[in-house]
Amino acid sequence: MAPTHGSHRIFYGYYLVAVTFVLMALFNGCGVFVFSLFVKPLEASLGWGRGQVMAGFTIFYAMVGIASPLVGRFVDRHGVRPVIPIGALLMSLGFLLVSRMSVLPLFYLGYAIVGTGAAAMGPVPCSAVMSNWFKRRRGTAIGLMSAGIGAGGMVMAPFIGFMLSQFDWRAAYLSMAILITAISVPLVLWTIRTRPAEMGLYPDGDAAPDASIEQSSLAAERQGLTLKQALSTPAFWLIGLAFFCSNFANMGTIQSSAPFLEDIGYPTSMAASALGAIGLGSGSGKILFGWLCDRIRASLACAIGIAMQLTAVLMLLATVRPDSPIIVIWAYAILLGLGVGAWLPTLSMLASTSFGLLFYGAVFGALNLCQSLGTAAGPLVAGTVHDVTGTYYWAFVTSAVLLAVSIPAILLVKRPPRPFRKA
């Protein structure tokens, strides 16, 4: 049973920021950041090629995207509390299966289950909670929640590295299965409430307004476009295009950065530190862009983030050479990370401000499908381009072009005209 609001001076929504921060850390730390650590152990143990192993990542993120609209619909109808524990159990089941398998089909099936579960405990339900509990400070709250993505990498990567060095890959996968369920399920059941009204509270911790203002506020909150209505607007497709292209570009670049640096002569430690700098920038960027979304239009904040990514990719193409100073590599990595940090705060704010909160889960889930498919495809295409041409040059050029397309697309987004459907 969650503690009552009367026993706390701190607005209950801030406890939910902390809880969703942890959930995002588990979602991304276990699902994304540690994936590459298993490539060589699986290659050595089971004799698989690296391309065969990396296909598991594509399956994982594709399933995150495919499941997101369904998760969003469920959140709209039944709230968040039943959704996240189901997602945690599915993620754990998938990792349990992977920890016991020895053949590729079961590896892919396990990661398909992990991706489905991740969709149910990741950005869709967590951002729905933040969007309902905060109004004036919504961007900042979502930014703080999103910073869990970077924290997950900082915590889980060393932990899984330790498990792999002291035990084996099977024990490492099993440890993630146990951690996800043991932490997520009790935490969510004890604390999570979908809307402040369930506890007699108001967004941002505001005092109860007078009757007329309260009715007006509730009416404003409980309206929005259905997914079908949103799909008929230019705004939806412009947002979807911008996030598909930008996430295709940035994830393809991020996953190619380490092998590119190694190819041109930098040691593995330098390549790893560059990835760490990208992660540091990304975590900081999520807080920065969440704060920015409370002060300027989300579409403009998003365009700034994409422009930072484009600048970083152009730096990579023009200035990163075998004899480049280390400061150039760090500047590229941190700038790319800061720009990438914009995606979740701005996507969530664009969904809520453009289409309303009544069907937020379904609409955000559909938009998340667009970005997830880009995220899944980018590294696969970049790797294929390298295999065909022997260089990452054309992959990075493609990333720059896609980022350049994304900027005008997002700036053209206009809020669809009313009337919104009311609850």
C-alpha positions as CSV (number, residue, x, y, z in Angstrom):
1,M,0.0,0.0,0.0
2,A,1.5,3.4,-1.0
3,P,2.0,5.9,1.8
4,T,-0.7,8.5,2.1
5,H,0.0,12.0,0.9
6,G,-0.8,13.5,4.3
7,S,2.2,12.0,5.9
8,H,4.7,13.6,3.5
9,R,5.7,17.1,2.9
10,I,7.3,16.2,-0.4
11,F,4.9,16.0,-3.3
12,Y,4.2,12.3,-4.0
13,G,5.0,12.8,-7.7
14,Y,8.7,13.2,-6.8
15,Y,8.7,9.7,-5.3
16,L,7.3,8.5,-8.6
17,V,10.1,10.3,-10.5
18,A,12.5,8.2,-8.4
19,V,10.7,5.0,-9.1
20,T,10.4,5.5,-12.8
21,F,14.1,6.5,-12.8
22,V,14.9,3.0,-11.5
23,L,12.5,1.3,-14.0
24,M,14.2,3.1,-16.9
25,A,17.6,2.1,-15.5
26,L,16.6,-1.6,-15.5
27,F,14.9,-1.3,-18.9
28,N,17.9,0.2,-20.6
29,G,20.7,-1.1,-18.5
30,C,19.7,-4.7,-19.0
31,G,18.2,-4.4,-22.4
32,V,20.6,-2.2,-24.3
33,F,23.8,-1.2,-22.5
34,V,25.1,-4.6,-21.7
35,F,24.1,-6.4,-24.9
36,S,27.5,-6.0,-26.6
37,L,29.3,-7.5,-23.6
38,F,27.7,-10.8,-24.4
39,V,28.9,-10.9,-28.1
40,K,32.4,-12.4,-27.6
41,P,31.3,-14.9,-24.8
42,L,28.5,-16.2,-27.0
43,E,30.8,-16.3,-30.0
44,A,33.4,-18.3,-28.0
45,S,30.9,-20.6,-26.3
46,L,28.5,-21.4,-29.1
47,G,30.5,-20.6,-32.2
48,W,28.1,-18.0,-33.5
49,G,29.1,-15.1,-35.8
50,R,28.9,-11.6,-34.5
51,G,26.3,-10.7,-37.0
52,Q,24.1,-13.6,-35.8
53,V,24.4,-12.4,-32.2
54,M,23.8,-8.7,-33.1
55,A,20.6,-9.7,-34.8
56,G,19.3,-10.4,-31.3
57,F,19.6,-6.7,-30.6
58,T,17.6,-5.8,-33.7
59,I,14.9,-8.3,-32.7
60,F,14.8,-6.9,-29.1
61,Y,14.3,-3.3,-30.2
62,A,11.9,-4.2,-33.0
63,M,9.7,-5.9,-30.4
64,V,9.9,-2.9,-28.1
65,G,8.5,-0.9,-30.9
66,I,5.9,-3.4,-32.1
67,A,4.5,-4.0,-28.5
68,S,4.5,-0.3,-27.6
69,P,1.1,0.7,-29.2
70,L,-0.5,-2.3,-27.5
71,V,1.0,-1.5,-24.2
72,G,-0.2,2.1,-24.6
73,R,-3.8,1.0,-25.2
74,F,-3.7,-1.2,-22.1
75,V,-2.3,1.8,-20.0
76,D,-5.1,4.0,-21.3
77,R,-7.8,1.5,-20.2
78,H,-6.4,-0.1,-17.1
79,G,-3.7,2.3,-15.8
80,V,0.0,1.6,-15.2
81,R,0.1,-0.5,-12.0
82,P,-0.9,-3.9,-13.7
83,V,1.2,-3.2,-16.8
84,I,4.8,-2.8,-15.4
85,P,4.8,-5.9,-13.3
86,I,3.7,-8.0,-16.3
87,G,6.5,-6.4,-18.3
88,A,9.1,-7.1,-15.6
89,L,8.0,-10.8,-15.4
90,L,8.2,-11.1,-19.2
91,M,11.7,-9.5,-19.3
92,S,12.8,-11.9,-16.6
93,L,11.3,-14.9,-18.4
94,G,13.1,-13.9,-21.6
95,F,16.5,-13.6,-19.9
96,L,15.8,-16.9,-18.1
97,L,15.2,-18.6,-21.4
98,V,18.4,-17.1,-22.9
99,S,20.4,-18.2,-19.9
100,R,19.4,-21.9,-20.6
101,M,19.5,-21.9,-24.4
102,S,22.2,-23.2,-26.8
103,V,20.7,-22.6,-30.2
104,L,20.0,-19.4,-32.2
105,P,16.2,-19.7,-32.5
106,L,15.8,-19.9,-28.8
107,F,18.2,-16.9,-28.4
108,Y,16.1,-14.9,-30.7
109,L,12.8,-16.0,-29.1
110,G,14.3,-15.1,-25.7
111,Y,15.1,-11.6,-26.9
112,A,11.7,-11.2,-28.5
113,I,10.2,-11.9,-25.1
114,V,12.6,-9.5,-23.4
115,G,11.7,-6.8,-25.9
116,T,8.0,-7.3,-25.3
117,G,8.4,-7.1,-21.6
118,A,10.7,-4.0,-21.9
119,A,7.9,-2.2,-23.8
120,A,5.6,-2.8,-20.8
121,M,8.0,-1.4,-18.2
122,G,9.8,1.2,-20.2
123,P,9.1,4.6,-21.8
124,V,5.4,4.2,-22.5
125,P,4.1,3.5,-19.0
126,C,6.8,5.5,-17.2
127,S,6.2,8.7,-19.3
128,A,2.4,8.2,-18.9
129,V,2.9,8.4,-15.1
130,M,5.0,11.6,-15.4
131,S,2.6,13.2,-17.9
132,N,-0.3,12.7,-15.5
133,W,1.4,13.8,-12.3
134,F,3.1,16.9,-13.7
135,K,1.9,19.8,-15.8
136,R,4.0,22.9,-15.3
137,R,7.1,20.8,-14.5
138,R,6.3,17.9,-16.9
139,G,9.4,18.3,-19.0
140,T,11.7,18.4,-16.1
141,A,10.1,15.4,-14.5
142,I,10.3,13.4,-17.7
143,G,14.0,14.5,-18.1
144,L,14.8,13.3,-14.6
145,M,13.0,10.0,-15.2
146,S,14.8,9.6,-18.5
147,A,18.2,10.0,-16.9
148,G,17.7,6.5,-15.5
149,I,18.6,5.3,-19.0
150,G,22.2,6.5,-18.6
151,A,22.4,5.4,-15.0
152,G,21.4,1.9,-16.0
153,G,24.4,1.7,-18.2
154,M,26.7,3.0,-15.5
155,V,25.5,0.4,-13.0
156,M,24.7,-2.6,-15.1
157,A,27.7,-2.6,-17.4
158,P,30.3,-3.0,-14.6
159,F,28.0,-5.5,-12.8
160,I,27.6,-7.7,-15.9
161,G,31.3,-7.3,-16.6
162,F,32.0,-8.7,-13.1
163,M,29.5,-11.6,-13.6
164,L,31.1,-12.5,-16.9
165,S,34.6,-12.4,-15.5
166,Q,33.8,-14.4,-12.3
167,F,31.2,-16.8,-13.6
168,D,29.9,-17.1,-17.2
169,W,27.3,-15.7,-19.6
170,R,24.6,-18.0,-18.4
171,A,25.0,-16.7,-14.8
172,A,25.0,-13.1,-16.0
173,Y,21.7,-13.5,-17.9
174,L,20.2,-15.3,-14.9
175,S,21.3,-12.5,-12.6
176,M,19.4,-9.9,-14.8
177,A,16.3,-12.1,-14.7
178,I,16.4,-12.1,-10.9
179,L,17.2,-8.4,-10.5
180,I,14.4,-7.2,-12.8
181,T,11.6,-9.0,-11.0
182,A,13.0,-8.6,-7.5
183,I,13.3,-4.8,-7.8
184,S,10.5,-3.8,-10.2
185,V,7.5,-5.8,-9.0
186,P,7.4,-4.9,-5.3
187,L,8.5,-1.3,-6.0
188,V,5.7,-0.7,-8.5
189,L,2.9,-2.4,-6.5
190,W,3.9,-0.4,-3.4
191,T,4.3,3.0,-5.0
192,I,2.8,3.5,-8.5
193,R,-0.4,5.4,-9.0
194,T,-1.3,6.4,-12.6
195,R,-2.9,9.7,-11.7
196,P,-2.8,12.1,-8.7
197,A,-6.5,12.0,-8.4
198,E,-6.2,8.4,-7.1
199,M,-4.6,9.9,-4.0
200,G,-6.7,13.1,-3.8
201,L,-3.8,15.1,-5.2
202,Y,-3.3,17.5,-8.1
203,P,-0.5,17.8,-10.7
204,D,2.7,19.4,-9.5
205,G,1.5,19.2,-5.9
206,D,-0.8,22.2,-6.3
207,A,-3.4,23.0,-3.7
208,A,-7.0,22.1,-4.5
209,P,-8.4,24.8,-6.9
210,D,-11.9,26.2,-6.4
211,A,-14.8,24.2,-8.0
212,S,-15.0,26.1,-11.3
213,I,-11.2,26.0,-11.9
214,E,-11.1,22.3,-10.9
215,Q,-13.8,21.4,-13.3
216,S,-12.0,23.3,-16.1
217,S,-8.7,21.6,-15.2
218,L,-10.1,18.1,-15.2
219,A,-11.9,18.7,-18.5
220,A,-8.6,19.9,-20.1
221,E,-6.8,16.8,-18.8
222,R,-9.3,14.3,-19.8
223,Q,-9.4,15.1,-23.5
224,G,-7.3,14.2,-26.5
225,L,-7.2,12.6,-29.9
226,T,-7.7,8.9,-30.3
227,L,-4.9,7.0,-32.0
228,K,-7.1,6.8,-35.2
229,Q,-7.6,10.6,-35.1
230,A,-3.9,11.2,-34.4
231,L,-3.0,9.0,-37.4
232,S,-5.0,11.3,-39.7
233,T,-2.9,14.4,-38.7
234,P,0.3,15.7,-40.4
235,A,1.7,16.3,-36.9
236,F,1.8,12.5,-36.1
237,W,3.6,11.6,-39.3
238,L,6.1,14.5,-39.1
239,I,7.0,13.5,-35.6
240,G,7.2,9.8,-36.6
241,L,9.4,10.6,-39.6
242,A,11.7,12.8,-37.5
243,F,12.2,10.3,-34.8
244,F,12.6,7.3,-37.1
245,C,15.3,9.1,-39.1
246,S,17.1,10.6,-36.2
247,N,17.2,7.4,-34.1
248,F,18.2,5.4,-37.1
249,A,21.1,7.8,-37.5
250,N,22.2,8.3,-33.9
251,M,22.0,4.6,-32.9
252,G,23.8,3.5,-36.1
253,T,26.5,6.0,-35.3
254,I,26.8,5.1,-31.6
255,Q,27.1,1.4,-32.3
256,S,29.7,2.0,-35.0
257,S,31.8,4.5,-33.0
258,A,33.9,1.9,-31.1
259,P,34.8,-0.3,-34.0
260,F,35.5,2.8,-36.2
261,L,37.9,4.2,-33.7
262,E,39.6,0.7,-33.3
263,D,39.8,0.4,-37.1
264,I,41.7,3.7,-37.4
265,G,44.2,2.7,-34.8
266,Y,42.9,3.8,-31.4
267,P,43.1,1.2,-28.5
268,T,40.0,-0.5,-27.2
269,S,40.3,1.5,-24.0
270,M,39.9,4.7,-25.9
271,A,37.0,3.4,-27.9
272,A,35.3,2.3,-24.7
273,S,35.9,5.7,-23.0
274,A,34.3,7.4,-26.0
275,L,31.2,5.2,-25.5
276,G,31.2,6.2,-21.9
277,A,31.4,9.9,-22.8
278,I,28.4,9.4,-25.1
279,G,26.5,7.8,-22.2
280,L,27.5,10.6,-19.9
281,G,26.3,13.2,-22.4
282,S,23.1,11.3,-23.0
283,G,22.2,11.2,-19.3
284,S,23.0,14.9,-18.9
285,G,21.1,15.7,-22.1
286,K,17.9,14.1,-20.9
287,I,17.8,16.4,-17.9
288,L,18.8,19.4,-19.9
289,F,16.1,18.9,-22.6
290,G,13.5,18.0,-20.1
291,W,14.1,21.3,-18.4
292,L,14.2,23.1,-21.8
293,C,10.8,21.6,-22.7
294,D,9.2,23.5,-19.8
295,R,10.5,26.8,-21.3
296,I,10.3,26.5,-25.1
297,R,8.2,24.5,-27.6
298,A,9.1,20.8,-27.5
299,S,9.5,20.8,-31.3
300,L,12.2,23.6,-31.1
301,A,13.9,21.7,-28.2
302,C,13.9,18.6,-30.3
303,A,15.3,20.4,-33.3
304,I,18.2,21.7,-31.2
305,G,19.0,18.2,-30.0
306,I,19.0,16.8,-33.6
307,A,21.2,19.7,-34.7
308,M,23.7,18.8,-32.0
309,Q,23.7,15.2,-33.2
310,L,24.2,16.4,-36.8
311,T,27.1,18.6,-35.7
312,A,28.7,15.7,-33.9
313,V,28.4,13.4,-37.0
314,L,30.0,16.1,-39.2
315,M,32.8,16.4,-36.7
316,L,33.3,12.6,-36.9
317,L,33.5,12.8,-40.7
318,A,35.7,15.9,-40.8
319,T,38.0,15.9,-37.8
320,V,38.4,12.4,-36.3
321,R,41.6,10.9,-37.8
322,P,44.3,8.5,-36.5
323,D,46.3,11.4,-35.2
324,S,43.4,13.5,-33.8
325,P,43.9,14.8,-30.2
326,I,41.9,12.9,-27.6
327,I,40.0,16.1,-26.9
328,V,38.5,16.0,-30.4
329,I,37.1,12.5,-29.8
330,W,35.7,13.5,-26.4
331,A,34.1,16.6,-27.9
332,Y,32.5,14.5,-30.6
333,A,31.2,11.9,-28.1
334,I,29.9,14.3,-25.5
335,L,28.1,16.5,-28.1
336,L,26.5,13.4,-29.7
337,G,25.4,12.2,-26.3
338,L,23.9,15.5,-25.3
339,G,21.9,15.6,-28.6
340,V,20.8,12.0,-28.3
341,G,19.5,12.8,-24.8
342,A,16.8,14.9,-26.3
343,W,14.8,12.1,-27.7
344,L,12.6,10.8,-24.8
345,P,11.8,14.1,-23.1
346,T,10.9,15.8,-26.4
347,L,9.0,12.8,-27.8
348,S,6.9,12.5,-24.7
349,M,6.2,16.3,-24.6
350,L,5.3,16.3,-28.3
351,A,2.8,13.5,-27.7
352,S,1.1,15.1,-24.7
353,T,1.0,18.7,-26.0
354,S,0.0,17.8,-29.6
355,F,-2.6,15.0,-28.9
356,G,-3.7,15.4,-25.3
357,L,-3.6,13.0,-22.4
358,L,-6.8,11.0,-22.7
359,F,-5.3,8.5,-25.2
360,Y,-1.7,9.3,-24.4
361,G,-0.6,5.7,-24.0
362,A,-1.8,4.6,-27.4
363,V,-0.5,7.7,-29.3
364,F,2.9,7.7,-27.5
365,G,3.2,3.9,-28.1
366,A,2.6,4.4,-31.8
367,L,5.2,7.2,-32.0
368,N,7.6,5.0,-29.9
369,L,7.2,2.3,-32.6
370,C,8.6,4.8,-35.2
371,Q,11.6,5.6,-33.1
372,S,12.2,2.0,-32.0
373,L,12.2,0.7,-35.6
374,G,14.8,3.3,-36.5
375,T,16.8,2.4,-33.4
376,A,16.6,-1.3,-34.4
377,A,17.5,-0.8,-38.0
378,G,20.3,1.8,-37.7
379,P,23.1,-0.4,-36.3
380,L,22.2,-3.3,-38.7
381,V,22.4,-1.1,-41.8
382,A,25.6,0.6,-40.6
383,G,27.2,-2.8,-40.1
384,T,26.0,-4.0,-43.5
385,V,27.4,-0.9,-45.2
386,H,30.8,-1.5,-43.6
387,D,30.7,-5.2,-44.7
388,V,30.0,-4.2,-48.3
389,T,32.3,-1.1,-48.6
390,G,35.0,-1.9,-46.0
391,T,34.5,1.5,-44.3
392,Y,31.9,3.3,-42.0
393,Y,32.3,6.5,-44.1
394,W,29.1,6.0,-46.1
395,A,27.2,4.9,-43.0
396,F,28.1,8.2,-41.3
397,V,27.2,10.2,-44.4
398,T,23.8,8.5,-44.4
399,S,23.4,9.4,-40.7
400,A,24.2,13.1,-41.5
401,V,21.6,13.2,-44.3
402,L,18.9,11.6,-42.2
403,L,19.5,14.0,-39.3
404,A,19.4,17.0,-41.8
405,V,16.0,15.7,-42.9
406,S,14.7,15.4,-39.3
407,I,15.3,19.0,-38.4
408,P,12.7,20.6,-40.8
409,A,10.3,17.7,-40.3
410,I,10.1,18.4,-36.5
411,L,10.0,22.2,-36.9
412,L,6.9,21.8,-39.2
413,V,4.9,20.0,-36.4
414,K,1.8,22.0,-35.5
415,R,-0.7,21.1,-32.8
416,P,-3.8,19.6,-34.5
417,P,-6.9,21.7,-34.3
418,R,-9.6,21.0,-31.7
419,P,-12.1,19.6,-30.8
420,F,-10.4,16.7,-28.9
421,R,-12.5,13.8,-27.8
422,K,-13.5,14.0,-24.2
423,A,-13.7,11.2,-21.6
